[in-house]
Amino acid sequence: MELRSNFAANSAHAVTRRAQWVSLGIEPADLDRPKVAIVNTSNDLAACFAHLDDIVAMLKEELRSLGMLPFEIRTAAPSDFITSAGRGGRYVLPARDLIANDIEVVVEGAQLDAMICLSSCDKTTPGHLMAAGRMNVPTVIVPCGYQRSGLAEGGEADVEEVFLRAAQQALGSGKTDESLIDLADGAIRSPGVCSGLATANSMHMAAEALGMAVTGSAPVRALSDRMWDGVRRSARAVADLIERDIRPRDIITAGSITNAVRLMLAVGGSINTVKHLQAVAVEAGLGIDVWETYRVLGRETPTLCSIRPNGTDLIEDLDDAGGAATVLRELLPLLDGDQLTVDGHTLAENAEAARPGDGTVIRGLDDPFSTDPSIVVLRGSLAEQGAVVKRPIPDPGPRRFRGPAKVFHSREEGVAAVVENKIQAGDVAIIRGIGVTGGPAMGMISAFIFALDGRGLASEVAVVTDGQMSGLVNHGIGVGEVSPEAAAGGPLGLVEDGDLIEIDLADGRIDLLVDPEVLATRPPFTPQQQVETTGFLDQYRATVQPLACGAVLGPRAGLTPGGVR
């Protein structure tokens, strides 16, 4: 087998590597084996990663038994609940691209032959997939499972519920709520990612739909027998990929991206999957417009599951009912079944081998929970490149909204307006200047939504922002990630108080009802409130691409909307 990691015996690279590796206890006879990076995106800061070192130990044994030479490498490891404290949470999204760069530096720099990536928490899976698409070495994604939660084990809350309650309390008297402290202490009961269908579990499932994770691996309880089985099968899969020279760009195609979009629409996945799948497509060299794919397919993809936070069923229910593999089986008539997967079969072959839906947690195409999309991508004069709305399953809310704008330049300014009763039913609240460039890295406005909810206005006021909202937020009409953003010259920066805005979820449109000639007379947008940035965030602001390109990093002339590098 010809491997890029093997150099001529007497070359400087071969001899100096031998000196390093023999000193680490590696047998000289093993030095010509395929060298596999075990990407351990981990630290001691969060429960998301607490079990990954144990997985590394098993993987090393499995890979050695298969004739591989494993090397653990580590990357940045963000946790939304932990690393959101500094700079207003602006480090969270950029960490995704930092992970991809961390991997490139080691795997490409060392010319390793393959990767097996331990994915846990929100930004790690997209970062791993982006690196795989960029470097195109044989790769398997290992979803490392979700945590046991108090909500699933007789308690009152999981970590998502604690987050909601804490945000709501922050808008009140400021006094300590001892019951909230008790909830926090019992919410997380094992390592693993958040237990709802937020970004982490959504991206784990998307990796399986893409064909980049072994079938039946998501969602899965962390440290369960099924998780360990997936780990072992992933080791065998990466060995087979090396043997057959199957690479990520053979698997990540326009067809497999479309399959992943279908799955996310069918289960009501996180809205963050839109920009993450676009970023993966960009790094894999694909010209697919993921935003438009969500917008079009949302109208023809029924919702087959109703999982928290969108619905009432638990992630454990989805896991027990067959998970992504079973949903893909039910969706198969709408999928490109010929797409390759890392476990050596086509998507159709994997789906046909999965058990059918139970009709309760996972329904069939003929009896869905809803035919309205839970992820709605809008386009129009206010968002030419796209914006995204999250909806509950089933969706009882209004499908259209028209009202006058009230403009704010930060989450805090908006919250203050709610407290002071300056926002009324029928208004369209605008929070702008906090997009990927303006923020930088997208400010989170969830606290503003919680403030509206506390005043009974969540279903009476529409919200529009170039920042982002938590996947937990699906009350009323909240439009996030408007692109182009205000700081990049988007129309959102020209909106003034009183301008009429119309949102139509049924037609997938969001429009600013102001004469273009009037808009042309208005001064360009000037940021009024910005987070102080230094170092990495300054570099991010200077190089981040628009959301239409997945907010990847790179030269501004290097990409076009839709993701062509």
Secondary structure by P-SEA (a helix, b strand, c coil): cccccccccccaaaaaaaaaaaaacccccccccbbbbcccccccccccccaaaaaaaaaaaaaaaabbbbbbbbcbbbbccccccccccccccaaaaaaaaaaaaccccccccbbbbbccccaaaaaaaaaaaacccbbbbbccccccccccccccccaaaaaaaaaaaaaccccccaaaaaaaacccccccccccccaaaaaaaaaaaaccccccccccccccaaaaaaaaaaaaaaaaaaaacccccccccaaaaaaaaaaaaaaccccaaaaaaaaaaaaaccccaaaaaaaaacccccccccccccccccaaaaaaaccaaaaaaaacccccccccccccccaaaaaaacccccccccccccccccccccbbbbbccccccbbbbbbcccccccccccbbbbbbccaaaaaaaaaacccccccccccccccccccccbbbaaaaaaaaaaacccccbbbbccbbbcccccccccccccccccccccccccccccbbbbbbcccccccccccaaaaaaccccccccccccccaaaaaaaccccccccccccccccccccccc
